[in-house]
Amino acid sequence: MSKGKIFAFISTLGLALLTTTSAFAQGGDAAANNFSTFSMLALAAGIAIGIAASGAALGQGKAAAAALEGIARNPGAADKLQTPLLLSLAFMEALGILAFVIAFLLQSKIVFA
């Protein structure tokens, strides 16, 4: 799947998710309708952790594949490739964990009444 198709799918999905709240808007006091706000926070938390997990997994897979290919072509370079590989994997995992923490912070804003 090309990057253009993935971008088109994600942007169309995001546009559809953002426009549905105005389509189902009710008249009257907008502050009394907390369901829409809390449901969007829950949806944002779920989407954030899903995108972060898939992005971290794709990045780690590409980095590991490139490092293993480099080691396979030149086994003597294994020592030089190991440290940068481990550092890059740790940074990618840290970004995934950061998104997980942000999703929990968004989830803590949801008040069940």
A tleap script that builds the chain and sets N, CA, C and O, in Angstrom:
source leaprc.protein.ff14SB
mol = sequence {
  NMET SER LYS GLY LYS ILE PHE ALA PHE ILE
  SER THR LEU GLY LEU ALA LEU LEU THR THR
  THR SER ALA PHE ALA GLN GLY GLY ASP ALA
  ALA ALA ASN ASN PHE SER THR PHE SER MET
  LEU ALA LEU ALA ALA GLY ILE ALA ILE GLY
  ILE ALA ALA SER GLY ALA ALA LEU GLY GLN
  GLY LYS ALA ALA ALA ALA ALA LEU GLU GLY
  ILE ALA ARG ASN PRO GLY ALA ALA ASP LYS
  LEU GLN THR PRO LEU LEU LEU SER LEU ALA
  PHE MET GLU ALA LEU GLY ILE LEU ALA PHE
  VAL ILE ALA PHE LEU LEU GLN SER LYS ILE
  VAL PHE CALA
}
set mol.1.N position { 0.846 -1.164 0.000 }
set mol.1.CA position { 0.000 0.000 0.000 }
set mol.1.C position { 0.895 1.231 0.000 }
set mol.1.O position { 1.835 1.320 0.789 }
set mol.2.N position { 0.608 2.164 -0.869 }
set mol.2.CA position { 1.462 3.340 -0.997 }
set mol.2.C position { 1.154 4.354 0.102 }
set mol.2.O position { 0.107 4.308 0.748 }
set mol.3.N position { 2.099 5.268 0.290 }
set mol.3.CA position { 1.933 6.286 1.322 }
set mol.3.C position { 0.763 7.203 1.001 }
set mol.3.O position { 0.077 7.675 1.908 }
set mol.4.N position { 0.534 7.455 -0.263 }
set mol.4.CA position { -0.575 8.316 -0.662 }
set mol.4.C position { -1.927 7.716 -0.307 }
set mol.4.O position { -2.828 8.424 0.142 }
set mol.5.N position { -2.066 6.410 -0.510 }
set mol.5.CA position { -3.326 5.754 -0.178 }
set mol.5.C position { -3.549 5.735 1.329 }
set mol.5.O position { -4.672 5.928 1.794 }
set mol.6.N position { -2.486 5.502 2.094 }
set mol.6.CA position { -2.614 5.492 3.549 }
set mol.6.C position { -2.980 6.884 4.050 }
set mol.6.O position { -3.844 7.023 4.916 }
set mol.7.N position { -2.330 7.917 3.510 }
set mol.7.CA position { -2.641 9.283 3.920 }
set mol.7.C position { -4.073 9.645 3.564 }
set mol.7.O position { -4.763 10.287 4.355 }
set mol.8.N position { -4.527 9.241 2.384 }
set mol.8.CA position { -5.900 9.533 1.965 }
set mol.8.C position { -6.898 8.836 2.878 }
set mol.8.O position { -7.922 9.420 3.232 }
set mol.9.N position { -6.617 7.598 3.263 }
set mol.9.CA position { -7.520 6.864 4.148 }
set mol.9.C position { -7.588 7.515 5.516 }
set mol.9.O position { -8.676 7.704 6.060 }
set mol.10.N position { -6.432 7.863 6.079 }
set mol.10.CA position { -6.414 8.445 7.422 }
set mol.10.C position { -7.069 9.824 7.421 }
set mol.10.O position { -7.805 10.152 8.351 }
set mol.11.N position { -6.817 10.631 6.402 }
set mol.11.CA position { -7.423 11.958 6.357 }
set mol.11.C position { -8.937 11.872 6.151 }
set mol.11.O position { -9.680 12.658 6.739 }
set mol.12.N position { -9.401 10.939 5.333 }
set mol.12.CA position { -10.842 10.760 5.149 }
set mol.12.C position { -11.497 10.277 6.434 }
set mol.12.O position { -12.581 10.740 6.790 }
set mol.13.N position { -10.855 9.358 7.125 }
set mol.13.CA position { -11.386 8.864 8.394 }
set mol.13.C position { -11.439 9.986 9.422 }
set mol.13.O position { -12.429 10.125 10.140 }
set mol.14.N position { -10.384 10.782 9.495 }
set mol.14.CA position { -10.365 11.896 10.441 }
set mol.14.C position { -11.434 12.921 10.129 }
set mol.14.O position { -12.082 13.439 11.038 }
set mol.15.N position { -11.626 13.222 8.856 }
set mol.15.CA position { -12.658 14.171 8.468 }
set mol.15.C position { -14.047 13.643 8.817 }
set mol.15.O position { -14.898 14.397 9.287 }
set mol.16.N position { -14.275 12.367 8.591 }
set mol.16.CA position { -15.569 11.776 8.918 }
set mol.16.C position { -15.822 11.795 10.424 }
set mol.16.O position { -16.946 12.038 10.861 }
set mol.17.N position { -14.783 11.541 11.214 }
set mol.17.CA position { -14.957 11.542 12.663 }
set mol.17.C position { -15.170 12.946 13.205 }
set mol.17.O position { -15.891 13.125 14.187 }
set mol.18.N position { -14.561 13.933 12.590 }
set mol.18.CA position { -14.708 15.295 13.078 }
set mol.18.C position { -16.042 15.923 12.682 }
set mol.18.O position { -16.544 16.786 13.403 }
set mol.19.N position { -16.616 15.523 11.580 }
set mol.19.CA position { -17.850 16.148 11.119 }
set mol.19.C position { -19.097 15.494 11.687 }
set mol.19.O position { -20.180 16.068 11.576 }
set mol.20.N position { -18.993 14.326 12.287 }
set mol.20.CA position { -20.197 13.668 12.796 }
set mol.20.C position { -20.763 14.371 14.016 }
set mol.20.O position { -21.967 14.280 14.253 }
set mol.21.N position { -19.961 15.058 14.791 }
set mol.21.CA position { -20.497 15.717 15.977 }
set mol.21.C position { -21.427 16.860 15.618 }
set mol.21.O position { -22.431 17.069 16.299 }
set mol.22.N position { -21.117 17.608 14.563 }
set mol.22.CA position { -22.011 18.698 14.168 }
set mol.22.C position { -23.275 18.163 13.496 }
set mol.22.O position { -24.314 18.822 13.535 }
set mol.23.N position { -23.209 17.014 12.897 }
set mol.23.CA position { -24.384 16.445 12.246 }
set mol.23.C position { -25.423 16.000 13.269 }
set mol.23.O position { -26.619 16.045 12.981 }
set mol.24.N position { -25.003 15.579 14.435 }
set mol.24.CA position { -25.923 15.116 15.463 }
set mol.24.C position { -26.098 16.137 16.583 }
set mol.24.O position { -26.528 15.778 17.679 }
set mol.25.N position { -25.774 17.391 16.328 }
set mol.25.CA position { -25.885 18.427 17.348 }
set mol.25.C position { -27.353 18.684 17.665 }
set mol.25.O position { -28.217 18.607 16.791 }
set mol.26.N position { -27.614 18.988 18.921 }
set mol.26.CA position { -28.961 19.269 19.370 }
set mol.26.C position { -29.082 20.748 19.691 }
set mol.26.O position { -28.099 21.404 20.035 }
set mol.27.N position { -30.255 21.246 19.579 }
set mol.27.CA position { -30.486 22.644 19.922 }
set mol.27.C position { -30.532 22.816 21.429 }
set mol.27.O position { -30.583 21.842 22.180 }
set mol.28.N position { -30.513 24.057 21.852 }
set mol.28.CA position { -30.605 24.338 23.278 }
set mol.28.C position { -29.249 24.620 23.881 }
set mol.28.O position { -28.344 25.125 23.217 }
set mol.29.N position { -29.127 24.285 25.144 }
set mol.29.CA position { -27.907 24.578 25.889 }
set mol.29.C position { -26.794 23.618 25.490 }
set mol.29.O position { -26.894 22.410 25.707 }
set mol.30.N position { -25.743 24.163 24.911 }
set mol.30.CA position { -24.636 23.318 24.451 }
set mol.30.C position { -23.794 22.817 25.612 }
set mol.30.O position { -23.158 21.769 25.501 }
set mol.31.N position { -23.776 23.547 26.726 }
set mol.31.CA position { -22.966 23.135 27.871 }
set mol.31.C position { -23.568 21.922 28.578 }
set mol.31.O position { -22.856 21.194 29.269 }
set mol.32.N position { -24.867 21.701 28.412 }
set mol.32.CA position { -25.505 20.576 29.088 }
set mol.32.C position { -25.208 19.257 28.403 }
set mol.32.O position { -25.419 18.199 28.997 }
set mol.33.N position { -24.725 19.289 27.170 }
set mol.33.CA position { -24.454 18.064 26.432 }
set mol.33.C position { -22.986 17.678 26.606 }
set mol.33.O position { -22.159 17.978 25.745 }
set mol.34.N position { -22.663 17.021 27.704 }
set mol.34.CA position { -21.296 16.594 27.973 }
set mol.34.C position { -20.974 15.265 27.315 }
set mol.34.O position { -19.806 14.887 27.221 }
set mol.35.N position { -21.986 14.558 26.861 }
set mol.35.CA position { -21.740 13.249 26.263 }
set mol.35.C position { -20.843 13.358 25.045 }
set mol.35.O position { -19.950 12.533 24.853 }
set mol.36.N position { -21.069 14.349 24.235 }
set mol.36.CA position { -20.280 14.515 23.029 }
set mol.36.C position { -18.818 14.792 23.358 }
set mol.36.O position { -17.923 14.235 22.722 }
set mol.37.N position { -18.569 15.645 24.345 }
set mol.37.CA position { -17.196 15.976 24.723 }
set mol.37.C position { -16.473 14.763 25.277 }
set mol.37.O position { -15.336 14.487 24.893 }
set mol.38.N position { -17.110 14.049 26.163 }
set mol.38.CA position { -16.452 12.896 26.786 }
set mol.38.C position { -16.273 11.745 25.805 }
set mol.38.O position { -15.291 11.007 25.880 }
set mol.39.N position { -17.210 11.594 24.899 }
set mol.39.CA position { -17.045 10.530 23.908 }
set mol.39.C position { -15.912 10.857 22.948 }
set mol.39.O position { -15.204 9.955 22.500 }
set mol.40.N position { -15.729 12.135 22.625 }
set mol.40.CA position { -14.607 12.528 21.763 }
set mol.40.C position { -13.272 12.338 22.479 }
set mol.40.O position { -12.279 11.967 21.852 }
set mol.41.N position { -13.242 12.589 23.788 }
set mol.41.CA position { -12.008 12.343 24.544 }
set mol.41.C position { -11.665 10.853 24.559 }
set mol.41.O position { -10.503 10.475 24.410 }
set mol.42.N position { -12.678 10.019 24.738 }
set mol.42.CA position { -12.442 8.578 24.731 }
set mol.42.C position { -11.991 8.107 23.357 }
set mol.42.O position { -11.103 7.261 23.246 }
set mol.43.N position { -12.593 8.646 22.325 }
set mol.43.CA position { -12.207 8.291 20.960 }
set mol.43.C position { -10.790 8.766 20.654 }
set mol.43.O position { -10.015 8.052 20.017 }
set mol.44.N position { -10.455 9.964 21.106 }
set mol.44.CA position { -9.105 10.497 20.886 }
set mol.44.C position { -8.064 9.651 21.597 }
set mol.44.O position { -6.989 9.406 21.049 }
set mol.45.N position { -8.365 9.201 22.810 }
set mol.45.CA position { -7.424 8.357 23.545 }
set mol.45.C position { -7.207 7.032 22.824 }
set mol.45.O position { -6.076 6.558 22.716 }
set mol.46.N position { -8.273 6.445 22.338 }
set mol.46.CA position { -8.148 5.174 21.619 }
set mol.46.C position { -7.387 5.306 20.316 }
set mol.46.O position { -6.542 4.470 19.997 }
set mol.47.N position { -7.683 6.347 19.566 }
set mol.47.CA position { -6.993 6.554 18.291 }
set mol.47.C position { -5.525 6.885 18.522 }
set mol.47.O position { -4.657 6.424 17.781 }
set mol.48.N position { -5.246 7.686 19.552 }
set mol.48.CA position { -3.854 8.065 19.838 }
set mol.48.C position { -2.999 6.846 20.161 }
set mol.48.O position { -1.881 6.727 19.660 }
set mol.49.N position { -3.500 5.960 20.972 }
set mol.49.CA position { -2.691 4.797 21.339 }
set mol.49.C position { -2.581 3.838 20.157 }
set mol.49.O position { -1.558 3.170 20.003 }
set mol.50.N position { -3.610 3.759 19.327 }
set mol.50.CA position { -3.537 2.889 18.153 }
set mol.50.C position { -2.524 3.373 17.127 }
set mol.50.O position { -1.738 2.584 16.604 }
set mol.51.N position { -2.543 4.658 16.843 }
set mol.51.CA position { -1.596 5.213 15.879 }
set mol.51.C position { -0.173 5.141 16.423 }
set mol.51.O position { 0.762 4.823 15.687 }
set mol.52.N position { -0.011 5.437 17.710 }
set mol.52.CA position { 1.334 5.402 18.297 }
set mol.52.C position { 1.903 3.989 18.312 }
set mol.52.O position { 3.083 3.790 18.027 }
set mol.53.N position { 1.075 3.018 18.640 }
set mol.53.CA position { 1.559 1.638 18.679 }
set mol.53.C position { 1.921 1.148 17.275 }
set mol.53.O position { 2.942 0.485 17.090 }
set mol.54.N position { 1.090 1.473 16.299 }
set mol.54.CA position { 1.415 1.021 14.945 }
set mol.54.C position { 2.624 1.755 14.386 }
set mol.54.O position { 3.440 1.155 13.686 }
set mol.55.N position { 2.751 3.036 14.681 }
set mol.55.CA position { 3.914 3.788 14.213 }
set mol.55.C position { 5.208 3.304 14.837 }
set mol.55.O position { 6.221 3.170 14.152 }
set mol.56.N position { 5.178 3.041 16.136 }
set mol.56.CA position { 6.377 2.531 16.807 }
set mol.56.C position { 6.744 1.146 16.285 }
set mol.56.O position { 7.922 0.844 16.095 }
set mol.57.N position { 5.746 0.312 16.055 }
set mol.57.CA position { 6.027 -1.037 15.559 }
set mol.57.C position { 6.603 -1.005 14.143 }
set mol.57.O position { 7.534 -1.749 13.835 }
set mol.58.N position { 6.059 -0.152 13.289 }
set mol.58.CA position { 6.589 -0.047 11.925 }
set mol.58.C position { 8.014 0.497 11.925 }
set mol.58.O position { 8.868 0.015 11.181 }
set mol.59.N position { 8.268 1.499 12.759 }
set mol.59.CA position { 9.611 2.065 12.842 }
set mol.59.C position { 10.628 1.074 13.371 }
set mol.59.O position { 11.744 0.990 12.859 }
set mol.60.N position { 10.248 0.327 14.392 }
set mol.60.CA position { 11.161 -0.670 14.951 }
set mol.60.C position { 11.422 -1.793 13.965 }
set mol.60.O position { 12.540 -2.301 13.885 }
set mol.61.N position { 10.408 -2.183 13.216 }
set mol.61.CA position { 10.595 -3.232 12.226 }
set mol.61.C position { 11.535 -2.802 11.113 }
set mol.61.O position { 12.392 -3.575 10.688 }
set mol.62.N position { 11.379 -1.573 10.641 }
set mol.62.CA position { 12.268 -1.075 9.584 }
set mol.62.C position { 13.699 -0.934 10.087 }
set mol.62.O position { 14.643 -1.273 9.374 }
set mol.63.N position { 13.868 -0.434 11.312 }
set mol.63.CA position { 15.213 -0.254 11.869 }
set mol.63.C position { 15.901 -1.598 12.071 }
set mol.63.O position { 17.080 -1.752 11.753 }
set mol.64.N position { 15.164 -2.565 12.600 }
set mol.64.CA position { 15.757 -3.888 12.825 }
set mol.64.C position { 16.099 -4.562 11.493 }
set mol.64.O position { 17.141 -5.207 11.371 }
set mol.65.N position { 15.225 -4.413 10.501 }
set mol.65.CA position { 15.496 -5.018 9.196 }
set mol.65.C position { 16.731 -4.402 8.554 }
set mol.65.O position { 17.552 -5.114 7.975 }
set mol.66.N position { 16.866 -3.088 8.652 }
set mol.66.CA position { 18.038 -2.433 8.072 }
set mol.66.C position { 19.317 -2.844 8.797 }
set mol.66.O position { 20.346 -3.066 8.159 }
set mol.67.N position { 19.259 -2.948 10.124 }
set mol.67.CA position { 20.444 -3.347 10.872 }
set mol.67.C position { 20.828 -4.795 10.566 }
set mol.67.O position { 22.008 -5.099 10.394 }
set mol.68.N position { 19.859 -5.670 10.499 }
set mol.68.CA position { 20.157 -7.068 10.197 }
set mol.68.C position { 20.682 -7.234 8.773 }
set mol.68.O position { 21.540 -8.079 8.521 }
set mol.69.N position { 20.175 -6.439 7.855 }
set mol.69.CA position { 20.689 -6.488 6.487 }
set mol.69.C position { 22.142 -6.004 6.438 }
set mol.69.O position { 22.981 -6.565 5.733 }
set mol.70.N position { 22.409 -4.954 7.201 }
set mol.70.CA position { 23.788 -4.459 7.258 }
set mol.70.C position { 24.739 -5.467 7.872 }
set mol.70.O position { 25.868 -5.616 7.406 }
set mol.71.N position { 24.301 -6.157 8.908 }
set mol.71.CA position { 25.137 -7.181 9.542 }
set mol.71.C position { 25.318 -8.370 8.611 }
set mol.71.O position { 26.390 -8.974 8.575 }
set mol.72.N position { 24.276 -8.711 7.858 }
set mol.72.CA position { 24.379 -9.846 6.937 }
set mol.72.C position { 25.364 -9.549 5.803 }
set mol.72.O position { 26.076 -10.443 5.347 }
set mol.73.N position { 25.403 -8.315 5.357 }
set mol.73.CA position { 26.337 -7.959 4.287 }
set mol.73.C position { 27.772 -7.837 4.786 }
set mol.73.O position { 28.720 -8.165 4.072 }
set mol.74.N position { 27.919 -7.363 6.019 }
set mol.74.CA position { 29.250 -7.172 6.581 }
set mol.74.C position { 29.229 -7.574 8.054 }
set mol.74.O position { 28.963 -6.733 8.912 }
set mol.75.N position { 29.503 -8.839 8.364 }
set mol.75.CA position { 29.435 -9.289 9.754 }
set mol.75.C position { 30.419 -8.571 10.682 }
set mol.75.O position { 30.220 -8.548 11.896 }
set mol.76.N position { 31.452 -8.002 10.130 }
set mol.76.CA position { 32.412 -7.282 10.959 }
set mol.76.C position { 31.864 -5.970 11.499 }
set mol.76.O position { 32.410 -5.419 12.455 }
set mol.77.N position { 30.803 -5.468 10.904 }
set mol.77.CA position { 30.218 -4.203 11.342 }
set mol.77.C position { 29.160 -4.381 12.421 }
set mol.77.O position { 28.491 -3.415 12.787 }
set mol.78.N position { 28.995 -5.592 12.936 }
set mol.78.CA position { 27.956 -5.850 13.931 }
set mol.78.C position { 28.165 -5.028 15.196 }
set mol.78.O position { 27.198 -4.555 15.792 }
set mol.79.N position { 29.420 -4.852 15.613 }
set mol.79.CA position { 29.688 -4.076 16.817 }
set mol.79.C position { 29.342 -2.603 16.623 }
set mol.79.O position { 28.863 -1.947 17.548 }
set mol.80.N position { 29.587 -2.085 15.418 }
set mol.80.CA position { 29.301 -0.680 15.139 }
set mol.80.C position { 27.806 -0.417 14.966 }
set mol.80.O position { 27.348 0.706 15.176 }
set mol.81.N position { 27.045 -1.436 14.587 }
set mol.81.CA position { 25.612 -1.264 14.349 }
set mol.81.C position { 24.768 -1.516 15.595 }
set mol.81.O position { 23.635 -1.042 15.678 }
set mol.82.N position { 25.298 -2.243 16.545 }
set mol.82.CA position { 24.496 -2.665 17.691 }
set mol.82.C position { 24.075 -1.494 18.573 }
set mol.82.O position { 22.903 -1.402 18.940 }
set mol.83.N position { 24.988 -0.605 18.920 }
set mol.83.CA position { 24.661 0.499 19.815 }
set mol.83.C position { 23.667 1.486 19.193 }
set mol.83.O position { 22.680 1.833 19.842 }
set mol.84.N position { 23.894 1.950 17.955 }
set mol.84.CA position { 22.875 2.847 17.375 }
set mol.84.C position { 21.518 2.178 17.203 }
set mol.84.O position { 20.486 2.835 17.337 }
set mol.85.N position { 21.504 0.884 16.909 }
set mol.85.CA position { 20.237 0.176 16.773 }
set mol.85.C position { 19.486 0.153 18.092 }
set mol.85.O position { 18.292 0.450 18.134 }
set mol.86.N position { 20.174 -0.196 19.164 }
set mol.86.CA position { 19.516 -0.247 20.470 }
set mol.86.C position { 19.039 1.131 20.917 }
set mol.86.O position { 17.962 1.252 21.502 }
set mol.87.N position { 19.826 2.168 20.651 }
set mol.87.CA position { 19.396 3.523 21.000 }
set mol.87.C position { 18.159 3.939 20.214 }
set mol.87.O position { 17.223 4.508 20.775 }
set mol.88.N position { 18.158 3.654 18.921 }
set mol.88.CA position { 16.996 4.038 18.115 }
set mol.88.C position { 15.752 3.249 18.523 }
set mol.88.O position { 14.653 3.803 18.546 }
set mol.89.N position { 15.908 1.974 18.843 }
set mol.89.CA position { 14.759 1.189 19.308 }
set mol.89.C position { 14.230 1.721 20.632 }
set mol.89.O position { 13.018 1.751 20.847 }
set mol.90.N position { 15.127 2.140 21.522 }
set mol.90.CA position { 14.694 2.695 22.808 }
set mol.90.C position { 13.945 4.008 22.613 }
set mol.90.O position { 12.944 4.253 23.286 }
set mol.91.N position { 14.418 4.859 21.696 }
set mol.91.CA position { 13.728 6.120 21.444 }
set mol.91.C position { 12.361 5.892 20.819 }
set mol.91.O position { 11.403 6.585 21.158 }
set mol.92.N position { 12.259 4.928 19.909 }
set mol.92.CA position { 10.966 4.630 19.301 }
set mol.92.C position { 9.993 4.092 20.340 }
set mol.92.O position { 8.814 4.445 20.336 }
set mol.93.N position { 10.481 3.247 21.219 }
set mol.93.CA position { 9.623 2.691 22.257 }
set mol.93.C position { 9.199 3.784 23.237 }
set mol.93.O position { 8.075 3.768 23.738 }
set mol.94.N position { 10.097 4.732 23.509 }
set mol.94.CA position { 9.752 5.836 24.403 }
set mol.94.C position { 8.630 6.688 23.812 }
set mol.94.O position { 7.766 7.163 24.549 }
set mol.95.N position { 8.629 6.888 22.497 }
set mol.95.CA position { 7.546 7.642 21.873 }
set mol.95.C position { 6.218 6.898 21.981 }
set mol.95.O position { 5.172 7.512 22.191 }
set mol.96.N position { 6.265 5.575 21.835 }
set mol.96.CA position { 5.048 4.784 22.011 }
set mol.96.C position { 4.526 4.850 23.435 }
set mol.96.O position { 3.317 4.940 23.651 }
set mol.97.N position { 5.423 4.805 24.407 }
set mol.97.CA position { 5.024 4.894 25.816 }
set mol.97.C position { 4.495 6.289 26.134 }
set mol.97.O position { 3.552 6.430 26.913 }
set mol.98.N position { 5.096 7.325 25.537 }
set mol.98.CA position { 4.604 8.686 25.740 }
set mol.98.C position { 3.178 8.832 25.224 }
set mol.98.O position { 2.354 9.477 25.872 }
set mol.99.N position { 2.879 8.255 24.089 }
set mol.99.CA position { 1.508 8.299 23.567 }
set mol.99.C position { 0.557 7.531 24.477 }
set mol.99.O position { -0.598 7.924 24.638 }
set mol.100.N position { 1.026 6.452 25.066 }
set mol.100.CA position { 0.225 5.683 26.013 }
set mol.100.C position { -0.106 6.531 27.237 }
set mol.100.O position { -1.235 6.502 27.728 }
set mol.101.N position { 0.871 7.282 27.727 }
set mol.101.CA position { 0.649 8.155 28.886 }
set mol.101.C position { -0.330 9.270 28.525 }
set mol.101.O position { -1.206 9.605 29.323 }
set mol.102.N position { -0.192 9.843 27.337 }
set mol.102.CA position { -1.112 10.893 26.908 }
set mol.102.C position { -2.529 10.342 26.779 }
set mol.102.O position { -3.493 11.027 27.120 }
set mol.103.N position { -2.661 9.122 26.296 }
set mol.103.CA position { -3.986 8.504 26.200 }
set mol.103.C position { -4.593 8.310 27.591 }
set mol.103.O position { -5.794 8.509 27.770 }
set mol.104.N position { -3.784 7.929 28.568 }
set mol.104.CA position { -4.290 7.806 29.935 }
set mol.104.C position { -4.679 9.161 30.506 }
set mol.104.O position { -5.670 9.261 31.230 }
set mol.105.N position { -3.919 10.203 30.196 }
set mol.105.CA position { -4.276 11.541 30.664 }
set mol.105.C position { -5.584 12.011 30.041 }
set mol.105.O position { -6.406 12.633 30.713 }
set mol.106.N position { -5.779 11.717 28.762 }
set mol.106.CA position { -7.053 12.056 28.125 }
set mol.106.C position { -8.195 11.274 28.748 }
set mol.106.O position { -9.290 11.803 28.941 }
set mol.107.N position { -7.936 10.020 29.059 }
set mol.107.CA position { -8.977 9.179 29.644 }
set mol.107.C position { -9.340 9.646 31.049 }
set mol.107.O position { -10.483 9.486 31.476 }
set mol.108.N position { -8.379 10.224 31.774 }
set mol.108.CA position { -8.677 10.683 33.126 }
set mol.108.C position { -9.574 11.923 33.120 }
set mol.108.O position { -10.173 12.254 34.144 }
set mol.109.N position { -9.674 12.609 31.981 }
set mol.109.CA position { -10.553 13.773 31.864 }
set mol.109.C position { -12.016 13.379 31.687 }
set mol.109.O position { -12.903 14.224 31.802 }
set mol.110.N position { -12.271 12.115 31.413 }
set mol.110.CA position { -13.647 11.654 31.200 }
set mol.110.C position { -14.322 11.464 32.541 }
set mol.110.O position { -13.825 10.730 33.396 }
set mol.111.N position { -15.454 12.122 32.728 }
set mol.111.CA position { -16.198 12.024 33.976 }
set mol.111.C position { -17.468 11.237 33.682 }
set mol.111.O position { -18.263 11.622 32.824 }
set mol.112.N position { -17.652 10.148 34.390 }
set mol.112.CA position { -18.853 9.340 34.208 }
set mol.112.C position { -19.912 9.842 35.174 }
set mol.112.O position { -19.757 9.744 36.391 }
set mol.113.N position { -20.974 10.372 34.627 }
set mol.113.CA position { -22.035 10.931 35.492 }
set mol.113.C position { -23.261 10.045 35.477 }
set mol.113.O position { -24.252 10.350 36.141 }
savepdb mol mol.pdb
quit
